[in-house]
Amino acid sequence: MYDIIIKNGLVVDFKIEQLRKTDIGIKNGKIIAIEKDLQDGINTINVDGKIVSPGFVDIHMHEEIIGNTDDGDDYDIGNKMLTMGVTTAVGGNCGNNRMGIIDYFNFVDENGAPINYMLYIGHNYYRNLIGVDRYSAPTEEQLEEMKKLIKEDIAENGAVGLSFGIEYSPGITYEEIINICNAIKDYDVLLAAHYRSDANRGVESIKELIKVSEETGLPMQISHLGSCTAMGQMKESLEIIQKAIDRGLSIAADCYPYEAFSTYIGSSVFDEGCFENWDKFYDSILLTEEPYKNVRCTEEIFYKVREEYPKMLAVAFVMNEEEVIEALKAPFVYVASDGLLNRGQGHPRAAGTFPRIIGKFVRDEKKLELIDQLKKMTMLPAKRLKLKDKGELLIGMDADIVIFDYDKIIDKATFDNSTELPLGIDYVIIDGKVAIDSGEVINKRLGKSIRKVQS
Ligand SMILES: [Zn+2]
């Protein structure tokens, strides 16, 4: 007797790189059978002709600010992740955490969560907490304090790795990065980094991250490559990364499928010189919150909002879509949302990334290939995160599954309406239990914390 039988689905099989019409039997949270004509399920889901994929593993998103939403549901971003088929996501990216990782993990485990969460510990989280100015270097004492706290989160508190947000704290030197990495390099950790700068300085920024990996021996996940070099430098940056991989380094990257990035208007990303670097004007910036919701900047508005509403999310239309597509074709670039919302407002990537790739770029525009992209949404990030039981549909693996209608799947979130839910995600199963049933969210609390255990 199975808890769930998924009948007649087109099951994603990465071994043969194809879809295979078969059934899946689930019991106690695990996949225990993959064969035709399974019988005796407590719950049988008939999905004739729909695609059955491993749940999406989003290696780069941003966790919630607990208590930040108006409707009393803390998981503003996590809820969007679930509705686009994500079952496991990694927060703490770009050097930033919303709260201490132990507190976040405990909140998730006490309250349940829409999806499973892993967390990086963010370098800037502690850098800011202990009062290092973003344009300065830390004192010797501050550096030692940071190293102690970061090491503790890696060794004991379950962080999957360490993330940097170099662009957000221009005072970070290469030496500071190496110094901190050296304190944790005996552990099993993944580094992730939001680079030092983009566009004309993007390539040198990527070289710096490769050098960090080379010098420390630690694997490096380069964050949202599109917003770094899809301004004319993508070809060169992909070649440089490929060469580093060929030399034996463990480098990968992630990318979201949009031609605009998003971050806080008060951040150093928008410091003097940014428009010259992008070769754009003030009107390339769209504001996302009242009293400037959906307003394009003028020079006056830009400086006023930076001064008065530095925590407002802004969207910058400065990338080329063709270069984003080029990135998504590279074998070492994974699909990740970089999902980030502030009181329900922000960039549509938080609610649209995965359906957009499949519906728009694979099915409609035929610019990307289905199995290849699914691999970048599931198996590859799961392997990178060393999640041995996730990312593939194989016997013995966790029953984290998304079932979607290939003819209907599409993102609906836009820059004007950034949290509109996608279409075509029919079922999401987390840990062998149904979270989305026939397109309806029926359980938003199946997710848990996944804390990295160091041996
Ligand atoms: Zn970032």
Residues whose N, C-alpha, C, O or C-beta is under 5 A from the ligand:
A	BS01	ZN	C94 H194 S223
